[in-house]
Structures are given as C-alpha cells and as structure tokens.
C-alpha cells in the first residue's frame, strides 16, 4: 500500500521558518522524482520545488528560490522542504508528490501552513 504522509506544517510569523517532511512507503522511493506543491485558498495547486531521483537535481518556483530547499533521504524514503523567510503568500496546503516514469503518480494528504502575524 502506497503512503505519503506530510508533517511539519503549522503556524509561523512572516519571516519565520518551517521544515516539512513527507514520509513514504509502498514504492521504490529511490526511483521516483519527488515534488512539493502548494495550494492557497481559492487558487490552483502550484509546483513549489522538485528533486529528481537521478543525482538529486533540484528545481524551484521563482517565488521561492533562495528561500526554500528541497532534499531527500533515500534511506529514510523521505523528502523534505525547508522553508525560510516565509511570506504571507506562502500560506496554504502543501502536498508532496511522487512520480515514477510516465505511469505512476502518488500524492500525500497535505499539510497546512499558515503565515500570519
């Protein structure tokens, strides 16, 4: 059974930091590209960051470059998103996604991030 479980969300003041984790099981993690998406209220889900399964190369949305860092631990089958200098626009539900080839795609249930003073 495939599982992706996000954790680490919560409330933070503008300028603060949070670290999200996505613990996975049920598939060969090391063969999957992993991504984090964000969905703000009333908006579409958008890609925030991704990390490949080959060489762990990373890519970021322009809005988070220099502030967010995605990483993975293949031994723990977990992907992380370190979020620094959070802005109110960074609030929303954060989802992790696993993609394997052209066929397999799995999503977590999401973690809420609130940024406010």
N, CA, C and O atoms as CSV, one atom per row, in Angstrom:
chain,resi,resn,atom,element,x,y,z
A,1,UNK,N,N,0.841,-1.194,0.000
A,1,UNK,CA,C,0.000,0.000,0.000
A,1,UNK,C,C,0.881,1.251,0.000
A,1,UNK,O,O,1.742,1.419,0.864
A,2,UNK,N,N,0.656,2.111,-0.968
A,2,UNK,CA,C,1.438,3.337,-1.082
A,2,UNK,C,C,0.951,4.371,-0.069
A,2,UNK,O,O,-0.247,4.612,0.073
A,3,UNK,N,N,1.903,4.969,0.625
A,3,UNK,CA,C,1.567,6.032,1.567
A,3,UNK,C,C,2.565,7.172,1.453
A,3,UNK,O,O,3.772,6.945,1.373
A,4,UNK,N,N,2.057,8.397,1.445
A,4,UNK,CA,C,2.864,9.602,1.548
A,4,UNK,C,C,2.225,10.427,2.658
A,4,UNK,O,O,1.062,10.819,2.558
A,5,UNK,N,N,2.981,10.685,3.706
A,5,UNK,CA,C,2.440,11.361,4.881
A,5,UNK,C,C,3.258,12.608,5.169
A,5,UNK,O,O,4.417,12.528,5.575
A,6,UNK,N,N,2.636,13.766,4.950
A,6,UNK,CA,C,3.301,15.034,5.232
A,6,UNK,C,C,3.188,15.388,6.713
A,6,UNK,O,O,2.205,15.051,7.373
A,7,UNK,N,N,4.201,16.064,7.213
A,7,UNK,CA,C,4.187,16.556,8.582
A,7,UNK,C,C,5.055,17.807,8.660
A,7,UNK,O,O,5.813,18.109,7.738
A,8,UNK,N,N,4.934,18.522,9.761
A,8,UNK,CA,C,5.756,19.706,9.976
A,8,UNK,C,C,5.074,21.021,9.676
A,8,UNK,O,O,5.665,22.086,9.855
A,9,UNK,N,N,3.840,20.958,9.225
A,9,UNK,CA,C,3.116,22.190,8.962
A,9,UNK,C,C,2.719,22.871,10.270
A,9,UNK,O,O,2.922,22.325,11.354
A,10,UNK,N,N,2.161,24.051,10.155
A,10,UNK,CA,C,1.728,24.786,11.338
A,10,UNK,C,C,1.674,26.266,11.069
A,10,UNK,O,O,1.607,26.714,9.925
A,11,UNK,N,N,1.703,27.017,12.154
A,11,UNK,CA,C,1.636,28.474,12.063
A,11,UNK,C,C,3.017,29.074,12.282
A,11,UNK,O,O,3.781,28.624,13.135
A,12,UNK,N,N,3.318,30.093,11.496
A,12,UNK,CA,C,4.590,30.787,11.642
A,12,UNK,C,C,4.381,32.253,11.296
A,12,UNK,O,O,3.547,32.587,10.454
A,13,UNK,N,N,5.123,33.106,11.934
A,13,UNK,CA,C,5.060,34.528,11.618
A,13,UNK,C,C,5.818,34.810,10.323
A,13,UNK,O,O,6.718,34.052,9.959
A,14,UNK,N,N,5.470,35.879,9.631
A,14,UNK,CA,C,6.241,36.253,8.431
A,14,UNK,C,C,7.727,36.375,8.768
A,14,UNK,O,O,8.096,36.960,9.787
A,15,UNK,N,N,8.557,35.830,7.921
A,15,UNK,CA,C,9.987,35.805,8.158
A,15,UNK,C,C,10.472,34.570,8.873
A,15,UNK,O,O,11.677,34.345,8.986
A,16,UNK,N,N,9.548,33.769,9.356
A,16,UNK,CA,C,9.897,32.564,10.082
A,16,UNK,C,C,10.205,31.384,9.171
A,16,UNK,O,O,10.198,31.505,7.946
A,17,UNK,N,N,10.475,30.240,9.792
A,17,UNK,CA,C,10.869,29.031,9.064
A,17,UNK,C,C,10.050,27.837,9.507
A,17,UNK,O,O,9.599,27.758,10.649
A,18,UNK,N,N,9.869,26.920,8.591
A,18,UNK,CA,C,9.260,25.624,8.865
A,18,UNK,C,C,9.971,24.576,8.021
A,18,UNK,O,O,10.504,24.877,6.953
A,19,UNK,N,N,9.971,23.367,8.504
A,19,UNK,CA,C,10.514,22.252,7.733
A,19,UNK,C,C,9.437,21.194,7.578
A,19,UNK,O,O,8.983,20.607,8.560
A,20,UNK,N,N,9.035,20.959,6.348
A,20,UNK,CA,C,8.065,19.915,6.056
A,20,UNK,C,C,8.775,18.612,5.748
A,20,UNK,O,O,9.863,18.598,5.171
A,21,UNK,N,N,8.146,17.526,6.139
A,21,UNK,CA,C,8.632,16.191,5.817
A,21,UNK,C,C,7.524,15.415,5.126
A,21,UNK,O,O,6.341,15.614,5.403
A,22,UNK,N,N,7.914,14.542,4.238
A,22,UNK,CA,C,6.968,13.639,3.585
A,22,UNK,C,C,7.551,12.240,3.671
A,22,UNK,O,O,8.451,11.877,2.914
A,23,UNK,N,N,7.024,11.468,4.599
A,23,UNK,CA,C,7.480,10.092,4.786
A,23,UNK,C,C,6.689,9.180,3.870
A,23,UNK,O,O,5.462,9.249,3.815
A,24,UNK,N,N,7.399,8.326,3.152
A,24,UNK,CA,C,6.727,7.490,2.152
A,24,UNK,C,C,6.949,6.012,2.420
A,24,UNK,O,O,7.870,5.627,3.141
A,25,UNK,N,N,6.102,5.200,1.835
A,25,UNK,CA,C,6.252,3.758,1.893
A,25,UNK,C,C,5.426,3.137,0.777
A,25,UNK,O,O,4.529,3.776,0.228
A,26,UNK,N,N,5.729,1.905,0.451
A,26,UNK,CA,C,4.923,1.168,-0.518
A,26,UNK,C,C,5.375,1.261,-1.965
A,26,UNK,O,O,4.742,0.684,-2.849
A,27,UNK,N,N,6.455,1.974,-2.215
A,27,UNK,CA,C,7.005,2.033,-3.572
A,27,UNK,C,C,8.522,2.251,-3.456
A,27,UNK,O,O,9.034,2.560,-2.381
A,28,UNK,N,N,9.214,2.088,-4.559
A,28,UNK,CA,C,10.679,2.202,-4.561
A,28,UNK,C,C,11.057,3.684,-4.633
A,28,UNK,O,O,11.222,4.250,-5.714
A,29,UNK,N,N,11.184,4.276,-3.492
A,29,UNK,CA,C,11.386,5.720,-3.366
A,29,UNK,C,C,12.543,6.224,-4.236
A,29,UNK,O,O,12.427,7.260,-4.892
A,30,UNK,N,N,13.643,5.495,-4.237
A,30,UNK,CA,C,14.845,5.956,-4.934
A,30,UNK,C,C,14.653,6.074,-6.445
A,30,UNK,O,O,15.482,6.680,-7.124
A,31,UNK,N,N,13.602,5.520,-6.966
A,31,UNK,CA,C,13.343,5.563,-8.409
A,31,UNK,C,C,12.292,6.609,-8.787
A,31,UNK,O,O,11.875,6.686,-9.942
A,32,UNK,N,N,11.876,7.397,-7.830
A,32,UNK,CA,C,10.825,8.369,-8.066
A,32,UNK,C,C,11.326,9.796,-7.883
A,32,UNK,O,O,12.054,10.099,-6.938
A,33,UNK,N,N,10.927,10.657,-8.797
A,33,UNK,CA,C,11.126,12.081,-8.600
A,33,UNK,C,C,10.090,12.561,-7.588
A,33,UNK,O,O,8.945,12.107,-7.589
A,34,UNK,N,N,10.505,13.476,-6.735
A,34,UNK,CA,C,9.630,13.970,-5.680
A,34,UNK,C,C,9.437,15.479,-5.823
A,34,UNK,O,O,10.344,16.206,-6.227
A,35,UNK,N,N,8.250,15.918,-5.488
A,35,UNK,CA,C,7.946,17.342,-5.603
A,35,UNK,C,C,7.096,17.791,-4.430
A,35,UNK,O,O,6.444,16.991,-3.760
A,36,UNK,N,N,7.124,19.096,-4.204
A,36,UNK,CA,C,6.216,19.743,-3.261
A,36,UNK,C,C,5.363,20.734,-4.045
A,36,UNK,O,O,5.863,21.495,-4.873
A,37,UNK,N,N,4.073,20.703,-3.763
A,37,UNK,CA,C,3.119,21.631,-4.342
A,37,UNK,C,C,2.449,22.415,-3.218
A,37,UNK,O,O,2.403,21.973,-2.070
A,38,UNK,N,N,1.936,23.575,-3.571
A,38,UNK,CA,C,1.201,24.401,-2.621
A,38,UNK,C,C,-0.131,24.793,-3.235
A,38,UNK,O,O,-0.219,25.118,-4.420
A,39,UNK,N,N,-1.164,24.756,-2.404
A,39,UNK,CA,C,-2.476,25.223,-2.838
A,39,UNK,C,C,-3.015,26.215,-1.833
A,39,UNK,O,O,-3.343,25.857,-0.701
A,40,UNK,N,N,-3.104,27.459,-2.252
A,40,UNK,CA,C,-3.668,28.506,-1.413
A,40,UNK,C,C,-5.183,28.519,-1.591
A,40,UNK,O,O,-5.688,28.054,-2.613
A,41,UNK,N,N,-5.909,29.045,-0.614
A,41,UNK,CA,C,-7.374,29.081,-0.721
A,41,UNK,C,C,-7.832,29.788,-1.988
A,41,UNK,O,O,-7.404,30.905,-2.277
A,42,UNK,N,N,-8.702,29.131,-2.737
A,42,UNK,CA,C,-9.249,29.720,-3.943
A,42,UNK,C,C,-8.326,29.722,-5.132
A,42,UNK,O,O,-8.655,30.287,-6.175
A,43,UNK,N,N,-7.170,29.095,-4.991
A,43,UNK,CA,C,-6.198,29.080,-6.090
A,43,UNK,C,C,-5.888,27.655,-6.508
A,43,UNK,O,O,-6.179,26.700,-5.789
A,44,UNK,N,N,-5.293,27.534,-7.680
A,44,UNK,CA,C,-4.904,26.218,-8.161
A,44,UNK,C,C,-3.628,25.746,-7.456
A,44,UNK,O,O,-2.838,26.542,-6.947
A,45,UNK,N,N,-3.462,24.444,-7.447
A,45,UNK,CA,C,-2.255,23.868,-6.884
A,45,UNK,C,C,-1.069,24.230,-7.777
A,45,UNK,O,O,-1.143,24.104,-9.000
A,46,UNK,N,N,0.019,24.678,-7.161
A,46,UNK,CA,C,1.179,25.082,-7.936
A,46,UNK,C,C,2.428,24.367,-7.452
A,46,UNK,O,O,2.572,24.046,-6.272
A,47,UNK,N,N,3.331,24.127,-8.404
A,47,UNK,CA,C,4.590,23.465,-8.087
A,47,UNK,C,C,5.516,24.430,-7.356
A,47,UNK,O,O,5.734,25.557,-7.803
A,48,UNK,N,N,6.050,23.981,-6.239
A,48,UNK,CA,C,6.976,24.795,-5.443
A,48,UNK,C,C,8.412,24.358,-5.664
A,48,UNK,O,O,9.285,25.190,-5.913
A,49,UNK,N,N,8.664,23.055,-5.575
A,49,UNK,CA,C,10.029,22.551,-5.706
A,49,UNK,C,C,9.984,21.090,-6.107
A,49,UNK,O,O,9.029,20.374,-5.808
A,50,UNK,N,N,11.034,20.662,-6.791
A,50,UNK,CA,C,11.118,19.264,-7.175
A,50,UNK,C,C,12.555,18.798,-7.077
A,50,UNK,O,O,13.492,19.593,-7.160
A,51,UNK,N,N,12.715,17.488,-6.899
A,51,UNK,CA,C,14.035,16.884,-6.809
A,51,UNK,C,C,13.998,15.563,-7.562
A,51,UNK,O,O,13.106,14.741,-7.354
A,52,UNK,N,N,14.953,15.374,-8.419
A,52,UNK,CA,C,14.954,14.177,-9.251
A,52,UNK,C,C,15.486,12.985,-8.467
A,52,UNK,O,O,16.071,13.132,-7.394
A,53,UNK,N,N,15.267,11.807,-9.027
A,53,UNK,CA,C,15.813,10.604,-8.413
A,53,UNK,C,C,17.222,10.326,-8.948
A,53,UNK,O,O,17.939,9.474,-8.423
A,54,UNK,N,N,17.607,11.055,-9.997
A,54,UNK,CA,C,18.934,10.924,-10.575
A,54,UNK,C,C,19.759,12.123,-10.146
A,54,UNK,O,O,19.435,13.256,-10.502
A,55,UNK,N,N,20.787,11.897,-9.412
A,55,UNK,CA,C,21.696,12.943,-8.927
A,55,UNK,C,C,21.022,13.960,-8.003
A,55,UNK,O,O,21.653,14.935,-7.596
A,56,UNK,N,N,19.745,13.742,-7.670
A,56,UNK,CA,C,19.008,14.652,-6.783
A,56,UNK,C,C,19.086,16.102,-7.258
A,56,UNK,O,O,19.258,17.021,-6.457
A,57,UNK,N,N,18.959,16.288,-8.548
A,57,UNK,CA,C,18.950,17.650,-9.064
A,57,UNK,C,C,17.633,18.318,-8.682
A,57,UNK,O,O,16.589,17.667,-8.629
A,58,UNK,N,N,17.690,19.606,-8.419
A,58,UNK,CA,C,16.543,20.324,-7.877
A,58,UNK,C,C,16.087,21.449,-8.798
A,58,UNK,O,O,16.836,21.949,-9.638
A,59,UNK,N,N,14.832,21.823,-8.604
A,59,UNK,CA,C,14.258,22.938,-9.352
A,59,UNK,C,C,13.237,23.619,-8.451
A,59,UNK,O,O,12.567,22.971,-7.646
A,60,UNK,N,N,13.128,24.943,-8.600
A,60,UNK,CA,C,12.264,25.714,-7.713
A,60,UNK,C,C,11.419,26.718,-8.493
A,60,UNK,O,O,11.822,27.214,-9.545
A,61,UNK,N,N,10.255,26.998,-7.957
A,61,UNK,CA,C,9.472,28.110,-8.481
A,61,UNK,C,C,10.233,29.405,-8.201
A,61,UNK,O,O,10.913,29.531,-7.183
A,62,UNK,N,N,10.110,30.354,-9.109
A,62,UNK,CA,C,10.830,31.617,-8.936
A,62,UNK,C,C,10.501,32.279,-7.596
A,62,UNK,O,O,11.353,32.931,-6.992
A,63,UNK,N,N,9.279,32.109,-7.147
A,63,UNK,CA,C,8.829,32.799,-5.932
A,63,UNK,C,C,9.508,32.290,-4.664
A,63,UNK,O,O,9.462,32.958,-3.632
A,64,UNK,N,N,10.139,31.116,-4.726
A,64,UNK,CA,C,10.749,30.552,-3.520
A,64,UNK,C,C,12.256,30.367,-3.642
A,64,UNK,O,O,12.904,29.957,-2.680
A,65,UNK,N,N,12.822,30.660,-4.805
A,65,UNK,CA,C,14.266,30.476,-4.996
A,65,UNK,C,C,15.055,31.285,-3.979
A,65,UNK,O,O,14.785,32.463,-3.745
A,66,UNK,N,N,16.033,30.622,-3.384
A,66,UNK,CA,C,16.863,31.282,-2.394
A,66,UNK,C,C,16.307,31.222,-0.985
A,66,UNK,O,O,17.003,31.563,-0.028
A,67,UNK,N,N,15.057,30.792,-0.847
A,67,UNK,CA,C,14.448,30.725,0.491
A,67,UNK,C,C,14.046,29.306,0.879
A,67,UNK,O,O,14.097,28.953,2.057
A,68,UNK,N,N,13.651,28.492,-0.089
A,68,UNK,CA,C,13.230,27.112,0.159
A,68,UNK,C,C,14.304,26.150,-0.340
A,68,UNK,O,O,15.004,26.428,-1.314
A,69,UNK,N,N,14.418,25.019,0.344
A,69,UNK,CA,C,15.349,23.971,-0.075
A,69,UNK,C,C,14.657,22.618,0.007
A,69,UNK,O,O,14.139,22.232,1.055
A,70,UNK,N,N,14.657,21.910,-1.104
A,70,UNK,CA,C,14.112,20.554,-1.125
A,70,UNK,C,C,15.268,19.563,-1.037
A,70,UNK,O,O,16.325,19.777,-1.631
A,71,UNK,N,N,15.063,18.489,-0.298
A,71,UNK,CA,C,16.090,17.460,-0.181
A,71,UNK,C,C,15.403,16.112,0.016
A,71,UNK,O,O,14.211,16.042,0.314
A,72,UNK,N,N,16.167,15.062,-0.154
A,72,UNK,CA,C,15.622,13.724,0.006
A,72,UNK,C,C,16.622,12.834,0.716
A,72,UNK,O,O,17.835,13.013,0.611
A,73,UNK,N,N,16.082,11.876,1.437
A,73,UNK,CA,C,16.887,10.853,2.097
A,73,UNK,C,C,16.359,9.507,1.611
A,73,UNK,O,O,15.328,9.028,2.083
A,74,UNK,N,N,17.061,8.912,0.680
A,74,UNK,CA,C,16.585,7.643,0.104
A,74,UNK,C,C,16.577,6.528,1.140
A,74,UNK,O,O,15.748,5.621,1.059
A,75,UNK,N,N,17.482,6.577,2.109
A,75,UNK,CA,C,17.499,5.560,3.149
A,75,UNK,C,C,16.266,5.619,4.031
A,75,UNK,O,O,15.770,4.589,4.488
A,76,UNK,N,N,15.768,6.835,4.270
A,76,UNK,CA,C,14.570,7.020,5.094
A,76,UNK,C,C,13.313,7.153,4.246
A,76,UNK,O,O,12.217,7.316,4.783
A,77,UNK,N,N,13.458,7.085,2.936
A,77,UNK,CA,C,12.353,7.250,1.973
A,77,UNK,C,C,11.506,8.467,2.322
A,77,UNK,O,O,10.279,8.399,2.390
A,78,UNK,N,N,12.189,9.568,2.538
A,78,UNK,CA,C,11.538,10.799,2.975
A,78,UNK,C,C,12.069,11.973,2.166
A,78,UNK,O,O,13.259,12.047,1.857
A,79,UNK,N,N,11.178,12.878,1.832
A,79,UNK,CA,C,11.560,14.123,1.174
A,79,UNK,C,C,11.220,15.276,2.118
A,79,UNK,O,O,10.239,15.227,2.861
A,80,UNK,N,N,12.053,16.309,2.067
A,80,UNK,CA,C,11.914,17.437,2.969
A,80,UNK,C,C,11.774,18.738,2.177
A,80,UNK,O,O,12.200,18.845,1.027
A,81,UNK,N,N,11.167,19.711,2.832
A,81,UNK,CA,C,11.133,21.064,2.282
A,81,UNK,C,C,11.427,22.029,3.426
A,81,UNK,O,O,10.597,22.246,4.308
A,82,UNK,N,N,12.620,22.598,3.390
A,82,UNK,CA,C,12.992,23.617,4.361
A,82,UNK,C,C,12.537,24.967,3.823
A,82,UNK,O,O,12.941,25.376,2.735
A,83,UNK,N,N,11.702,25.651,4.582
A,83,UNK,CA,C,11.139,26.929,4.143
A,83,UNK,C,C,11.601,28.028,5.084
A,83,UNK,O,O,11.253,28.039,6.264
A,84,UNK,N,N,12.377,28.936,4.558
A,84,UNK,CA,C,12.881,30.064,5.325
A,84,UNK,C,C,12.279,31.361,4.801
A,84,UNK,O,O,11.785,31.423,3.676
A,85,UNK,N,N,12.329,32.386,5.631
A,85,UNK,CA,C,11.823,33.712,5.244
A,85,UNK,C,C,10.418,33.610,4.657
A,85,UNK,O,O,10.125,34.169,3.600
A,86,UNK,N,N,9.576,32.897,5.353
A,86,UNK,CA,C,8.216,32.696,4.846
A,86,UNK,C,C,7.459,34.013,4.760
A,86,UNK,O,O,7.599,34.899,5.602
A,87,UNK,N,N,6.662,34.103,3.720
A,87,UNK,CA,C,5.834,35.272,3.467
A,87,UNK,C,C,4.374,34.885,3.575
A,87,UNK,O,O,4.045,33.705,3.460
A,88,UNK,N,N,3.490,35.846,3.793
A,88,UNK,CA,C,2.059,35.510,3.845
A,88,UNK,C,C,1.592,34.770,2.592
A,88,UNK,O,O,0.707,33.919,2.676
A,89,UNK,N,N,2.173,35.079,1.437
A,89,UNK,CA,C,1.811,34.383,0.211
A,89,UNK,C,C,2.232,32.932,0.172
A,89,UNK,O,O,1.827,32.187,-0.720
A,90,UNK,N,N,3.041,32.528,1.130
A,90,UNK,CA,C,3.476,31.144,1.201
A,90,UNK,C,C,2.522,30.253,1.963
A,90,UNK,O,O,2.777,29.057,2.102
A,91,UNK,N,N,1.440,30.801,2.454
A,91,UNK,CA,C,0.460,30.014,3.203
A,91,UNK,C,C,-0.348,29.130,2.260
A,91,UNK,O,O,-0.538,29.447,1.086
A,92,UNK,N,N,-0.814,28.016,2.807
A,92,UNK,CA,C,-1.639,27.109,2.028
A,92,UNK,C,C,-1.434,25.686,2.486
A,92,UNK,O,O,-0.790,25.423,3.502
A,93,UNK,N,N,-1.994,24.776,1.720
A,93,UNK,CA,C,-1.790,23.357,1.988
A,93,UNK,C,C,-0.659,22.871,1.090
A,93,UNK,O,O,-0.690,23.057,-0.127
A,94,UNK,N,N,0.324,22.254,1.698
A,94,UNK,CA,C,1.481,21.742,0.969
A,94,UNK,C,C,1.329,20.230,0.783
A,94,UNK,O,O,1.083,19.480,1.727
A,95,UNK,N,N,1.485,19.826,-0.463
A,95,UNK,CA,C,1.355,18.408,-0.820
A,95,UNK,C,C,2.676,17.890,-1.375
A,95,UNK,O,O,3.369,18.604,-2.100
A,96,UNK,N,N,3.023,16.668,-1.044
A,96,UNK,CA,C,4.155,16.050,-1.721
A,96,UNK,C,C,3.621,15.079,-2.771
A,96,UNK,O,O,2.551,14.489,-2.617
A,97,UNK,N,N,4.384,14.937,-3.818
A,97,UNK,CA,C,4.018,14.081,-4.936
A,97,UNK,C,C,5.203,13.247,-5.346
A,97,UNK,O,O,6.340,13.717,-5.348
A,98,UNK,N,N,4.929,12.002,-5.693
A,98,UNK,CA,C,5.949,11.096,-6.215
A,98,UNK,C,C,5.572,10.729,-7.643
A,98,UNK,O,O,4.424,10.388,-7.926
A,99,UNK,N,N,6.541,10.802,-8.530
A,99,UNK,CA,C,6.316,10.442,-9.929
A,99,UNK,C,C,7.373,9.443,-10.365
A,99,UNK,O,O,8.571,9.663,-10.193
A,100,UNK,N,N,6.901,8.331,-10.937
A,100,UNK,CA,C,7.802,7.305,-11.431
A,100,UNK,C,C,7.534,7.037,-12.891
A,100,UNK,O,O,6.506,6.452,-13.234
A,101,UNK,N,N,8.439,7.452,-13.760
A,101,UNK,CA,C,8.254,7.260,-15.190
A,101,UNK,C,C,7.039,8.009,-15.700
A,101,UNK,O,O,6.717,9.095,-15.218
A,102,UNK,N,N,6.363,7.419,-16.683
A,102,UNK,CA,C,5.192,8.070,-17.273
A,102,UNK,C,C,3.891,7.515,-16.726
A,102,UNK,O,O,2.807,7.896,-17.169
A,103,UNK,N,N,4.004,6.612,-15.760
A,103,UNK,CA,C,2.808,5.878,-15.346
A,103,UNK,C,C,2.381,6.156,-13.920
A,103,UNK,O,O,1.190,6.311,-13.650
A,104,UNK,N,N,3.318,6.220,-13.019
A,104,UNK,CA,C,2.984,6.220,-11.609
A,104,UNK,C,C,3.061,7.620,-11.006
A,104,UNK,O,O,4.033,8.349,-11.202
A,105,UNK,N,N,2.017,7.973,-10.271
A,105,UNK,CA,C,1.946,9.260,-9.595
A,105,UNK,C,C,1.177,9.067,-8.293
A,105,UNK,O,O,0.065,8.541,-8.287
A,106,UNK,N,N,1.788,9.503,-7.188
A,106,UNK,CA,C,1.153,9.375,-5.883
A,106,UNK,C,C,1.194,10.715,-5.165
A,106,UNK,O,O,2.138,11.490,-5.322
A,107,UNK,N,N,0.158,10.978,-4.375
A,107,UNK,CA,C,0.060,12.235,-3.630
A,107,UNK,C,C,-0.154,11.968,-2.148
A,107,UNK,O,O,-0.748,10.965,-1.754
A,108,UNK,N,N,0.349,12.895,-1.340
A,108,UNK,CA,C,0.046,12.858,0.073
A,108,UNK,C,C,-1.251,13.599,0.361
A,108,UNK,O,O,-1.897,14.124,-0.546
A,109,UNK,N,N,-1.619,13.633,1.627
A,109,UNK,CA,C,-2.896,14.234,2.017
A,109,UNK,C,C,-2.777,15.721,2.297
A,109,UNK,O,O,-3.792,16.407,2.422
A,110,UNK,N,N,-1.570,16.227,2.398
A,110,UNK,CA,C,-1.345,17.653,2.572
A,110,UNK,C,C,-1.069,18.059,4.005
A,110,UNK,O,O,-1.502,17.405,4.954
A,111,UNK,N,N,-0.338,19.153,4.140
A,111,UNK,CA,C,-0.032,19.739,5.443
A,111,UNK,C,C,-0.311,21.241,5.370
A,111,UNK,O,O,0.116,21.918,4.435
A,112,UNK,N,N,-1.019,21.741,6.352
A,112,UNK,CA,C,-1.414,23.146,6.350
A,112,UNK,C,C,-0.280,24.022,6.867
A,112,UNK,O,O,0.318,23.733,7.903
A,113,UNK,N,N,0.006,25.079,6.147
A,113,UNK,CA,C,0.978,26.088,6.580
A,113,UNK,C,C,0.257,27.428,6.644
A,113,UNK,O,O,-0.347,27.867,5.665
A,114,UNK,N,N,0.327,28.065,7.791
A,114,UNK,CA,C,-0.284,29.379,7.995
A,114,UNK,C,C,0.804,30.395,8.300
A,114,UNK,O,O,1.611,30.185,9.206
A,115,UNK,N,N,0.836,31.481,7.565
A,115,UNK,CA,C,1.832,32.529,7.769
A,115,UNK,C,C,1.091,33.818,8.086
A,115,UNK,O,O,0.447,34.409,7.219
A,116,UNK,N,N,1.187,34.238,9.319
A,116,UNK,CA,C,0.497,35.467,9.718
A,116,UNK,C,C,1.111,36.002,10.998
A,116,UNK,O,O,1.779,35.283,11.742
A,117,UNK,N,N,0.869,37.268,11.231
A,117,UNK,CA,C,1.367,37.879,12.457
A,117,UNK,C,C,0.240,38.007,13.478
A,117,UNK,O,O,0.461,38.501,14.583
